[in-house]
Amino acid sequence: MLGTVLLDFLTVNIDTMMTANQCENLIIIGDLNQNVVRDAFNTLLVVYDLHNYVSFPTHSSGSSLDPVVTDLPPHTVQCFPLDFVGTSDHVAVLTKIHFKRPREEIHSRTLWKWEAANWRALRSTLCRTDWEDVLHGDIDQQVGRLTELLHAQQVRWVPNSVHKTKASDQPWFGPECRAASDAKYRAWLAFKRHPTARNRHTHREAAKRMRTTQEWASEQWKVNLRGQLKRGQVGSKRWWSLVKEQQGKFAGKHCPSPRPRDGSVAQTARDKANLLAMHFTEKIKGLEVLYKAQVRSSMEYACLGWVGAANKHLALLDKVQGRAMRLIRDSGAGQEPRLHSLQHRRDVAGLTVMYKVHQQRVPHLHTLRQPLRRAQVTTRAVALAPQSYYKPRCRTWHHQRQFVCVYVGWWNALLASQPRHDGTTVQEFKELVYAWLPRKSLEKLIITRPPFSACEGETRQGIYIVGEVVVVVVVVVVVVVVVVVVVVVVVVVVVVVVVVVVVVVVVVVVVVVVILVDVHVKELRTSSGTFLSMSQRARVAEWEKMTGARVTAKTSLAVLAEAFDRSTIRPTRFISRTNSWKKKEREKNVGVGGR
């Protein structure tokens, strides 16, 4: 029993063995006893993406101990159990592997000979066409009928041929090369059947003619390709594909050898990633080209979708480019990165879309077209750009950052400085915008967001910092104002509550005093209606204190007279009041007796 030694050896040395033998696929068979060393067996399967295709018992005990492990596709491998061989307790395993050579697909394309077209007949046919019968129905039906009519007339009056190509054919391998290759093949078949000197000479001439034709076709294709690249008739992705194609960097199935320059084998994920990065860095010749082709193209996917994004989100993309620029400077290649900012490139893309909308009038971009601006007063700005377009008015910052609001302003400013764009291609317009944007001052262009593409990275970062400081200051001021207002309101409420409480207390005290006074006054009022003044009440109170008696309503007049005689009240006043009281008593008694 070897245990896990065999599986550990395979896990470590499979890369070395496959590299030494230049193998693409792997098959491992044998008595591995995977049930005993299951962890090591599973590790081998996971590390090399292998699969065990034996799902039936291979031992007399009912266990499966003889796996067939491979990285081939499942539909190409089939395993079947056979009988026991001799005295062995293991059954034989029959493995069938189906190798099918993939059939190469053939594509057909039509080659038009425009130089031999009968343009006069085509024009006369189109002039005699009854367009009312063709253009009816909705817009989709009209487009379909018009396309069918034009294609039918093109097939009729323009000579053409159908050329079949394979995926393995070179891009310059056209009909002439195909005819020369077929002629060489026919000459070779004739020489093979009849190996005469004449057939040998015919075959050599056909081979020479094929080489000459291929060289001419290859050179002609390169000339046409250079013209397309110069005139800007290819997109950015197609441009990079052509560049890689010319440099021989097709992405095939072949991977670089996992051997660094020191001769060892890269086994860990880190070593393999570093080796792969070094391989592609050397192939592309420069970190800057690597960044432009692989990293920046991913960040610029659907770049116009980032137009309405906030600056804090755009700053994340700028950090990636900033890191790439630092890596390029620190690579030791002695080159300074020549990279435009991402916002600059987004502005170029946005203006290019506006060019396609207003100059080329691309149908699927028709909804972005804006009406002309109607100026009430002729100003210098209106005179510089009479064909300016209406810029929608938006009150919210979110809508002010959208595509139409931003790039209509850019387009109007571009018309004011560069009014003529007729006859220019898309690539020429891009070059014009690339040269115009850095020269445009930030103060002269009224847009909803500062054009950071005209600034350097440091200036843009400074603007970000100033903006953040202003926001912080505004927030602090607002918080302080809110706190002060809350404190003032609380103080006012407390003062009002205190005043109300004081007023209530005063009112209660006054009411109590009035009630007490009224009660005392009622006690001093006699049954005959006699009422004493304040000074008299004071004297009566003094008399009560001296005598120990209390004056009530039944107190006699003599008691009161005695009290007042002892007081300091003048007798005349007391006598007059006494006589008056007696008179009232007499009148009262007379009135009662009369009734």
C-alpha positions as CSV (number, residue, x, y, z in Angstrom):
1,M,0.0,0.0,0.0
2,L,1.5,3.2,-1.1
3,G,-1.1,5.4,0.5
4,T,-1.1,9.0,-0.9
5,V,2.4,8.9,-2.2
6,L,1.4,8.1,-5.8
7,L,-1.4,10.7,-5.9
8,D,0.9,13.4,-4.4
9,F,3.5,12.6,-7.0
10,L,0.9,13.0,-9.8
11,T,-0.4,16.3,-8.3
12,V,3.1,17.8,-8.2
13,N,4.6,16.4,-11.5
14,I,1.7,16.3,-14.0
15,D,2.5,19.8,-15.3
16,T,6.2,18.8,-15.8
17,M,5.3,15.6,-17.7
18,M,2.7,17.3,-19.9
19,T,5.2,20.1,-20.8
20,A,8.0,17.7,-21.5
21,N,5.8,15.5,-23.8
22,Q,3.8,18.5,-25.3
23,C,0.5,16.9,-24.3
24,E,-2.9,18.7,-24.3
25,N,-5.0,16.1,-22.6
26,L,-4.5,13.6,-19.7
27,I,-5.8,10.1,-18.9
28,I,-5.0,8.3,-15.6
29,I,-6.0,4.6,-15.2
30,G,-5.0,2.0,-12.6
31,D,-5.6,0.5,-9.2
32,L,-5.5,3.8,-7.2
33,N,-7.8,2.7,-4.3
34,Q,-9.5,6.0,-4.2
35,N,-11.8,4.9,-1.4
36,V,-8.8,4.6,0.9
37,V,-7.1,7.9,0.0
38,R,-10.2,9.9,-0.9
39,D,-8.9,13.3,0.1
40,A,-5.8,13.1,-2.0
41,F,-7.8,11.7,-4.9
42,N,-10.3,14.6,-4.7
43,T,-7.5,17.1,-4.6
44,L,-6.0,15.7,-7.8
45,L,-9.4,15.9,-9.5
46,V,-10.0,19.5,-8.4
47,V,-6.5,20.9,-9.2
48,Y,-6.4,19.6,-12.7
49,D,-10.2,19.7,-13.5
50,L,-10.4,15.9,-14.0
51,H,-13.4,13.6,-13.9
52,N,-13.7,9.9,-13.0
53,Y,-15.9,8.0,-15.5
54,V,-16.0,4.7,-13.7
55,S,-19.3,4.5,-11.7
56,F,-19.6,0.7,-11.3
57,P,-17.9,-1.8,-8.9
58,T,-14.5,-3.0,-10.1
59,H,-13.6,-5.3,-7.1
60,S,-15.0,-8.6,-5.9
61,S,-16.0,-6.8,-2.6
62,G,-18.3,-4.5,-4.5
63,S,-16.0,-1.4,-4.2
64,S,-14.8,0.8,-7.1
65,L,-11.0,0.8,-6.9
66,D,-10.0,1.2,-10.6
67,P,-10.8,4.7,-11.8
68,V,-10.5,6.2,-15.3
69,V,-9.6,9.8,-14.8
70,T,-9.3,12.3,-17.7
71,D,-9.9,15.9,-18.7
72,L,-11.6,14.9,-22.0
73,P,-15.2,15.9,-22.7
74,P,-17.9,13.6,-21.2
75,H,-19.4,12.7,-24.6
76,T,-16.0,11.3,-25.8
77,V,-15.4,8.8,-23.0
78,Q,-17.3,5.6,-22.2
79,C,-16.4,2.9,-19.6
80,F,-17.8,-0.7,-19.4
81,P,-17.0,-3.5,-16.9
82,L,-15.7,-6.9,-18.2
83,D,-15.2,-10.2,-16.4
84,F,-12.5,-11.1,-13.9
85,V,-9.1,-11.8,-15.5
86,G,-7.4,-15.0,-14.3
87,T,-7.1,-15.2,-10.5
88,S,-7.4,-11.4,-10.0
89,D,-10.1,-10.0,-7.8
90,H,-10.4,-6.9,-10.1
91,V,-12.6,-6.8,-13.2
92,A,-11.2,-5.5,-16.4
93,V,-12.5,-2.0,-17.5
94,L,-13.0,-1.3,-21.2
95,T,-12.7,2.4,-22.0
96,K,-13.8,3.8,-25.4
97,I,-12.6,7.2,-26.4
98,H,-14.3,8.8,-29.5
99,F,-12.0,11.2,-31.3
100,K,-13.9,13.2,-34.0
101,R,-12.2,15.7,-36.1
102,P,-14.3,18.8,-36.0
103,R,-15.7,19.7,-39.4
104,E,-14.7,23.1,-40.6
105,E,-17.7,25.4,-41.3
106,I,-17.8,27.0,-44.7
107,H,-19.2,30.5,-45.0
108,S,-20.4,32.1,-48.2
109,R,-20.1,35.8,-49.0
110,T,-21.0,37.8,-52.1
111,L,-18.3,39.8,-53.8
112,W,-19.6,42.8,-55.8
113,K,-17.7,44.1,-58.8
114,W,-18.7,47.8,-58.4
115,E,-16.3,49.0,-61.1
116,A,-18.2,46.9,-63.7
117,A,-21.7,47.9,-62.6
118,N,-24.2,49.3,-65.1
119,W,-25.0,52.6,-63.2
120,R,-27.0,54.1,-66.1
121,A,-29.4,51.2,-66.3
122,L,-29.7,51.2,-62.5
123,R,-30.6,54.9,-62.4
124,S,-33.2,54.5,-65.2
125,T,-34.8,51.6,-63.5
126,L,-35.1,53.5,-60.2
127,C,-36.5,56.5,-62.1
128,R,-39.3,54.4,-63.6
129,T,-40.2,52.8,-60.3
130,D,-43.7,53.7,-58.9
131,W,-42.7,54.6,-55.4
132,E,-46.3,54.9,-54.2
133,D,-46.8,51.2,-54.8
134,V,-43.6,50.4,-52.9
135,L,-43.8,52.8,-50.0
136,H,-47.0,52.0,-48.2
137,G,-47.9,50.7,-44.8
138,D,-46.0,51.5,-41.6
139,I,-42.4,52.6,-41.4
140,D,-41.1,49.0,-40.9
141,Q,-42.9,47.7,-43.9
142,Q,-41.7,50.6,-46.1
143,V,-38.1,50.0,-45.0
144,G,-38.4,46.3,-45.8
145,R,-39.9,46.9,-49.3
146,L,-37.3,49.5,-50.1
147,T,-34.4,47.3,-49.0
148,E,-35.8,44.4,-51.1
149,L,-36.2,46.6,-54.2
150,L,-32.7,48.0,-53.9
151,H,-31.1,44.6,-53.3
152,A,-32.9,43.1,-56.3
153,Q,-31.7,46.0,-58.6
154,Q,-28.2,45.6,-57.2
155,V,-28.2,41.9,-58.0
156,R,-29.5,42.6,-61.5
157,W,-27.1,45.4,-62.6
158,V,-24.0,44.8,-60.5
159,P,-21.8,41.8,-61.4
160,N,-21.2,39.5,-58.4
161,S,-19.9,36.2,-57.4
162,V,-20.3,33.9,-54.4
163,H,-17.1,33.1,-52.6
164,K,-16.9,30.3,-50.0
165,T,-14.5,30.7,-47.2
166,K,-13.4,28.5,-44.3
167,A,-12.5,29.6,-40.8
168,S,-8.9,28.6,-41.4
169,D,-8.5,30.8,-44.5
170,Q,-6.4,33.9,-44.3
171,P,-8.3,37.2,-44.7
172,W,-6.6,37.9,-48.0
173,F,-7.5,34.5,-49.4
174,G,-10.0,35.5,-52.1
175,P,-11.4,34.0,-55.3
176,E,-8.1,34.5,-57.2
177,C,-6.2,32.6,-54.6
178,R,-8.9,29.9,-54.5
179,A,-8.7,29.4,-58.3
180,A,-4.9,29.2,-58.2
181,S,-5.0,26.7,-55.3
182,D,-7.5,24.5,-57.2
183,A,-5.4,24.6,-60.3
184,K,-2.3,23.5,-58.4
185,Y,-4.3,20.7,-56.8
186,R,-5.6,19.5,-60.2
187,A,-2.0,19.6,-61.6
188,W,-0.8,17.6,-58.6
189,L,-3.5,14.9,-59.1
190,A,-2.5,14.7,-62.8
191,F,1.2,14.3,-61.9
192,K,0.4,11.7,-59.3
193,R,-1.6,9.6,-61.8
194,H,0.9,10.1,-64.6
195,P,4.4,11.1,-63.3
196,T,5.7,12.5,-66.6
197,A,8.0,15.4,-67.2
198,R,5.2,17.4,-68.7
199,N,2.9,16.9,-65.7
200,R,5.8,17.8,-63.4
201,H,6.4,21.0,-65.3
202,T,2.7,21.8,-65.2
203,H,2.6,21.3,-61.5
204,R,5.6,23.5,-60.8
205,E,4.1,26.3,-63.0
206,A,0.8,26.0,-61.1
207,A,2.6,26.2,-57.7
208,K,4.6,29.2,-58.9
209,R,1.5,30.9,-60.1
210,M,-0.3,30.2,-56.8
211,R,2.6,31.7,-54.8
212,T,2.6,34.8,-57.0
213,T,-1.2,35.2,-56.6
214,Q,-1.1,34.8,-52.9
215,E,1.7,37.4,-52.5
216,W,-0.3,39.8,-54.7
217,A,-3.5,39.2,-52.7
218,S,-1.7,39.6,-49.4
219,E,-0.1,42.9,-50.4
220,Q,-3.3,44.2,-51.8
221,W,-5.1,43.3,-48.6
222,K,-2.5,45.2,-46.5
223,V,-2.8,48.3,-48.7
224,N,-6.6,48.3,-48.3
225,L,-6.3,47.7,-44.5
226,R,-3.9,50.7,-44.2
227,G,-6.4,52.8,-46.0
228,Q,-9.2,51.8,-43.7
229,L,-7.2,52.5,-40.6
230,K,-6.1,55.9,-41.9
231,R,-9.6,57.0,-43.0
232,G,-11.1,55.8,-39.7
233,Q,-13.6,53.4,-41.3
234,V,-13.2,50.8,-38.5
235,G,-14.4,50.9,-34.9
236,S,-12.2,50.8,-31.8
237,K,-12.6,47.1,-31.2
238,R,-12.1,46.2,-34.8
239,W,-9.0,48.5,-34.8
240,W,-7.4,46.7,-31.9
241,S,-8.3,43.3,-33.4
242,L,-6.5,44.3,-36.6
243,V,-3.5,45.5,-34.6
244,K,-3.2,42.3,-32.7
245,E,-3.7,40.3,-36.0
246,Q,-0.8,42.2,-37.6
247,Q,1.4,41.6,-34.6
248,G,0.6,37.9,-34.6
249,K,-1.2,37.9,-31.3
250,F,-4.3,35.7,-32.0
251,A,-5.9,34.3,-28.9
252,G,-5.6,30.6,-29.6
253,K,-5.8,27.5,-27.5
254,H,-2.0,27.4,-27.0
255,C,-0.9,28.6,-23.6
256,P,2.6,29.7,-22.7
257,S,4.8,27.1,-21.1
258,P,4.6,27.1,-17.3
259,R,8.4,27.4,-17.1
260,P,10.0,30.7,-16.0
261,R,13.4,31.7,-17.2
262,D,15.1,29.9,-14.3
263,G,13.9,26.5,-15.6
264,S,11.5,25.7,-12.8
265,V,7.8,24.9,-13.1
266,A,5.1,27.4,-12.0
267,Q,2.8,25.4,-9.7
268,T,1.1,27.9,-7.5
269,A,-1.6,30.3,-8.7
270,R,0.6,33.3,-8.0
271,D,3.5,31.9,-10.1
272,K,1.2,31.1,-13.0
273,A,-0.4,34.5,-12.9
274,N,3.0,36.3,-12.8
275,L,4.3,34.1,-15.7
276,L,1.2,34.8,-17.8
277,A,1.5,38.6,-17.1
278,M,5.1,38.6,-18.1
279,H,4.4,36.6,-21.3
280,F,1.7,39.1,-22.5
281,T,3.7,42.1,-21.4
282,E,6.6,41.0,-23.5
283,K,4.4,40.2,-26.5
284,I,2.5,43.5,-26.5
285,K,5.7,45.5,-25.8
286,G,4.7,48.0,-23.2
287,L,2.5,48.4,-20.2
288,E,0.8,51.4,-21.7
289,V,-0.4,49.3,-24.7
290,L,-1.4,46.5,-22.3
291,Y,-3.5,49.0,-20.3
292,K,-5.1,50.5,-23.3
293,A,-6.0,47.2,-24.9
294,Q,-7.1,45.2,-21.8
295,V,-8.0,47.5,-18.9
296,R,-9.2,50.8,-20.4
297,S,-11.4,49.1,-23.0
298,S,-13.3,47.4,-20.2
299,M,-13.7,50.7,-18.2
300,E,-15.0,52.4,-21.4
301,Y,-17.6,49.8,-22.2
302,A,-20.8,51.8,-22.6
303,C,-19.0,54.9,-21.6
304,L,-21.9,57.2,-22.3
305,G,-23.8,55.5,-19.5
306,W,-21.4,57.1,-17.1
307,V,-22.3,60.6,-18.2
308,G,-25.0,61.1,-15.5
309,A,-22.9,59.5,-12.7
310,A,-21.8,61.4,-9.7
311,N,-18.2,62.6,-9.4
312,K,-17.5,60.2,-6.5
313,H,-18.4,57.3,-8.7
314,L,-16.2,58.5,-11.6
315,A,-13.3,59.0,-9.2
316,L,-13.2,55.2,-8.7
317,L,-12.4,54.8,-12.4
318,D,-9.9,57.5,-12.3
319,K,-8.1,55.8,-9.5
320,V,-7.6,52.7,-11.8
321,Q,-6.0,54.8,-14.5
322,G,-3.9,56.7,-11.9
323,R,-2.5,53.4,-10.6
324,A,-1.8,52.3,-14.2
325,M,0.2,55.5,-14.8
326,R,2.2,54.9,-11.6
327,L,3.0,51.3,-12.8
328,I,4.1,52.6,-16.2
329,R,6.4,55.2,-14.6
330,D,7.8,52.7,-12.2
331,S,8.3,49.9,-14.8
332,G,11.8,51.1,-15.6
333,A,11.1,51.4,-19.3
334,G,11.9,55.1,-19.3
335,Q,8.6,56.1,-20.9
336,E,6.1,58.7,-19.7
337,P,2.5,57.6,-20.0
338,R,0.6,59.5,-22.7
339,L,-3.0,58.9,-21.5
340,H,-5.9,61.2,-21.8
341,S,-8.2,61.3,-18.8
342,L,-11.3,59.1,-18.9
343,Q,-13.6,62.1,-18.8
344,H,-11.8,63.6,-21.8
345,R,-12.4,60.4,-23.7
346,R,-16.1,60.3,-22.6
347,D,-16.5,63.9,-23.8
348,V,-15.0,62.9,-27.2
349,A,-17.4,60.0,-27.4
350,G,-20.4,62.2,-26.5
351,L,-19.5,64.8,-29.1
352,T,-19.0,62.1,-31.7
353,V,-22.6,60.9,-31.0
354,M,-23.8,64.4,-31.4
355,Y,-22.0,64.6,-34.7
356,K,-23.7,61.4,-35.9
357,V,-27.0,62.8,-34.7
358,H,-26.9,66.3,-36.3
359,Q,-24.5,65.8,-39.2
360,Q,-24.8,62.2,-40.4
361,R,-28.4,61.9,-39.2
362,V,-28.1,58.3,-38.1
363,P,-31.6,56.8,-37.9
364,H,-31.4,54.9,-34.7
365,L,-30.1,58.1,-32.9
366,H,-33.0,60.3,-34.2
367,T,-34.6,60.6,-30.7
368,L,-31.5,62.5,-29.4
369,R,-31.9,65.2,-32.1
370,Q,-32.8,68.7,-30.6
371,P,-34.6,71.6,-32.3
372,L,-32.7,74.7,-33.3
373,R,-32.5,77.4,-30.7
374,R,-34.7,80.5,-31.3
375,A,-32.9,83.5,-29.9
376,Q,-35.0,86.6,-29.0
377,V,-32.0,88.9,-29.1
378,T,-29.0,88.7,-31.5
379,T,-26.0,88.5,-29.3
380,R,-22.4,87.7,-30.1
381,A,-22.9,84.1,-29.0
382,V,-25.9,83.8,-31.4
383,A,-23.9,85.4,-34.2
384,L,-21.0,83.0,-33.7
385,A,-23.2,79.9,-33.7
386,P,-26.4,80.6,-35.6
387,Q,-27.1,76.8,-35.9
388,S,-27.0,76.2,-32.2
389,Y,-29.5,73.7,-30.8
390,Y,-32.0,74.1,-27.9
391,K,-30.6,73.0,-24.6
392,P,-33.3,71.7,-22.2
393,R,-33.7,73.5,-18.9
394,C,-33.5,71.3,-15.9
395,R,-33.8,72.4,-12.2
396,T,-32.4,69.2,-10.6
397,W,-28.7,68.4,-10.6
398,H,-29.5,64.8,-11.5
399,H,-31.1,65.8,-14.8
400,Q,-28.5,68.5,-15.5
401,R,-25.9,65.7,-15.7
402,Q,-27.7,63.7,-18.3
403,F,-26.4,63.2,-21.9
404,V,-28.6,65.7,-23.7
405,C,-28.2,68.6,-21.3
406,V,-24.4,68.2,-21.1
407,Y,-23.4,67.5,-24.7
408,V,-25.8,69.9,-26.3
409,G,-23.9,72.7,-24.5
410,W,-20.6,71.1,-25.7
411,W,-21.9,70.9,-29.3
412,N,-23.1,74.6,-29.3
413,A,-19.6,75.7,-28.0
414,L,-17.9,73.6,-30.7
415,L,-20.1,75.1,-33.4
416,A,-19.1,78.6,-32.1
417,S,-15.4,77.8,-32.5
418,Q,-15.5,75.3,-35.3
419,P,-18.6,76.0,-37.4
420,R,-17.7,73.8,-40.4
421,H,-18.0,70.1,-40.1
422,D,-19.4,69.1,-43.5
423,G,-17.5,66.5,-45.4
424,T,-15.5,65.3,-42.4
425,T,-15.4,61.6,-41.5
426,V,-15.9,60.3,-38.0
427,Q,-12.2,59.8,-37.4
428,E,-11.4,63.3,-38.6
429,F,-14.0,64.7,-36.3
430,K,-12.6,62.8,-33.4
431,E,-9.1,64.2,-34.1
432,L,-10.6,67.7,-34.3
433,V,-12.4,67.2,-30.9
434,Y,-9.2,65.8,-29.3
435,A,-7.3,68.9,-30.3
436,W,-10.2,71.3,-29.4
437,L,-11.1,70.1,-25.9
438,P,-7.9,70.9,-24.1
439,R,-7.9,74.4,-25.5
440,K,-11.4,75.2,-24.4
441,S,-11.4,77.2,-21.2
442,L,-13.7,76.2,-18.4
443,E,-15.0,79.7,-17.9
444,K,-16.1,80.1,-21.5
445,L,-18.3,77.0,-21.7
446,I,-21.5,77.0,-19.7
447,I,-22.3,73.4,-18.9
448,T,-24.0,71.6,-16.1
449,R,-20.8,70.0,-14.9
450,P,-17.2,71.2,-15.0
451,P,-15.4,69.7,-18.1
452,F,-12.7,67.9,-16.2
453,S,-11.3,66.6,-19.5
454,A,-9.6,70.0,-20.0
455,C,-7.8,69.8,-16.6
456,E,-4.9,67.7,-15.4
457,G,-5.3,65.1,-12.8
458,E,-4.0,67.4,-10.0
459,T,-6.4,70.1,-10.9
460,R,-9.3,67.7,-11.0
461,Q,-8.3,66.3,-7.6
462,G,-8.0,69.9,-6.2
463,I,-11.5,70.6,-7.5
464,Y,-12.8,67.5,-5.8
465,I,-11.1,68.6,-2.5
466,V,-12.5,72.1,-2.6
467,G,-16.0,70.8,-3.4
468,E,-15.8,68.5,-0.4
469,V,-14.6,71.3,1.9
470,V,-17.5,73.5,0.7
471,V,-20.0,70.8,1.3
472,V,-18.6,70.2,4.8
473,V,-18.7,73.9,5.7
474,V,-22.3,74.2,4.4
475,V,-23.4,71.2,6.4
476,V,-21.7,72.6,9.6
477,V,-23.4,76.0,9.2
478,V,-26.8,74.4,8.6
479,V,-26.4,72.3,11.7
480,V,-25.3,75.3,13.8
481,V,-28.3,77.3,12.6
482,V,-30.7,74.5,13.4
483,V,-29.3,74.1,16.9
484,V,-29.5,77.9,17.6
485,V,-33.1,78.0,16.4
486,V,-34.0,75.0,18.5
487,V,-32.4,76.6,21.6
488,V,-34.2,79.9,21.0
489,V,-37.5,78.2,20.6
490,V,-37.0,76.2,23.9
491,V,-36.1,79.4,25.8
492,V,-39.1,81.3,24.5
493,V,-41.4,78.4,25.5
494,V,-39.9,78.2,29.0
495,V,-40.3,82.0,29.5
496,V,-43.9,81.9,28.3
497,V,-44.6,79.0,30.7
498,V,-43.1,80.9,33.7
499,V,-45.1,84.0,32.9
500,V,-48.3,82.0,32.7
501,V,-47.6,80.3,36.0
502,V,-46.9,83.7,37.7
503,V,-50.0,85.2,36.4
504,V,-52.1,82.2,37.5
505,V,-50.6,82.4,41.0
506,V,-51.3,86.2,41.3
507,V,-54.8,85.7,40.2
508,V,-55.4,82.9,42.7
509,V,-53.9,85.0,45.5
510,V,-56.1,88.0,44.6
511,V,-59.2,85.8,44.5
512,V,-58.4,84.3,47.9
513,V,-57.9,87.7,49.4
514,V,-61.2,89.0,48.0
515,I,-63.0,86.0,49.3
516,L,-61.5,86.4,52.8
517,V,-62.3,90.1,52.9
518,D,-65.9,89.5,51.8
519,V,-66.4,86.9,54.5
520,H,-65.0,89.3,57.2
521,V,-67.2,92.1,55.9
522,K,-70.3,89.8,56.1
523,E,-69.4,89.0,59.7
524,L,-69.3,92.7,60.6
525,R,-72.6,93.5,58.9
526,T,-75.3,93.5,61.6
527,S,-78.9,92.2,61.2
528,S,-80.2,95.8,61.2
529,G,-78.0,96.7,58.3
530,T,-75.4,98.6,60.3
531,F,-72.2,98.8,58.5
532,L,-68.9,99.9,60.2
533,S,-66.1,101.7,58.4
534,M,-62.6,100.5,58.4
535,S,-61.5,102.7,61.3
536,Q,-64.6,101.6,63.3
537,R,-63.8,98.0,62.7
538,A,-60.3,98.6,63.9
539,R,-61.6,100.1,67.1
540,V,-64.1,97.2,67.5
541,A,-61.2,94.8,67.1
542,E,-59.2,96.7,69.7
543,W,-62.3,96.6,72.1
544,E,-62.7,92.9,71.5
545,K,-59.1,92.4,72.4
546,M,-59.4,94.4,75.6
547,T,-62.7,92.9,76.9
548,G,-62.3,89.4,75.6
549,A,-65.8,89.6,74.1
550,R,-66.8,89.4,70.5
551,V,-69.1,91.8,68.6
552,T,-71.8,90.0,66.6
553,A,-74.9,90.9,64.9
554,K,-76.8,90.7,68.2
555,T,-74.5,93.0,70.1
556,S,-76.4,95.9,71.6
557,L,-76.0,99.5,70.7
558,A,-74.7,100.3,74.2
559,V,-71.8,97.9,73.8
560,L,-70.9,99.6,70.5
561,A,-71.4,103.1,72.1
562,E,-69.2,102.1,75.0
563,A,-66.6,100.9,72.6
564,F,-66.7,104.1,70.7
565,D,-66.7,106.2,73.8
566,R,-63.5,104.6,74.8
567,S,-62.1,105.3,71.4
568,T,-60.7,108.5,70.0
569,I,-63.6,109.1,67.8
570,R,-65.3,112.4,68.2
571,P,-68.6,112.3,70.2
572,T,-70.5,114.5,67.7
573,R,-69.8,112.1,64.9
574,F,-70.8,109.1,67.0
575,I,-74.0,110.8,68.2
576,S,-74.9,111.8,64.7
577,R,-74.4,108.2,63.5
578,T,-76.4,106.9,66.5
579,N,-79.3,109.2,65.9
580,S,-79.3,108.3,62.3
581,W,-79.4,104.6,63.3
582,K,-82.2,105.2,65.8
583,K,-84.3,107.0,63.2
584,K,-83.9,104.1,60.7
585,E,-84.9,101.6,63.4
586,R,-88.0,103.7,64.2
587,E,-89.0,103.9,60.6
588,K,-88.5,100.2,60.2
589,N,-90.7,99.4,63.3
590,V,-93.4,101.8,62.0
591,G,-93.4,100.2,58.6
592,V,-93.7,96.7,60.2
593,G,-96.6,97.7,62.5
594,G,-98.5,99.4,59.6
595,R,-98.3,96.3,57.6
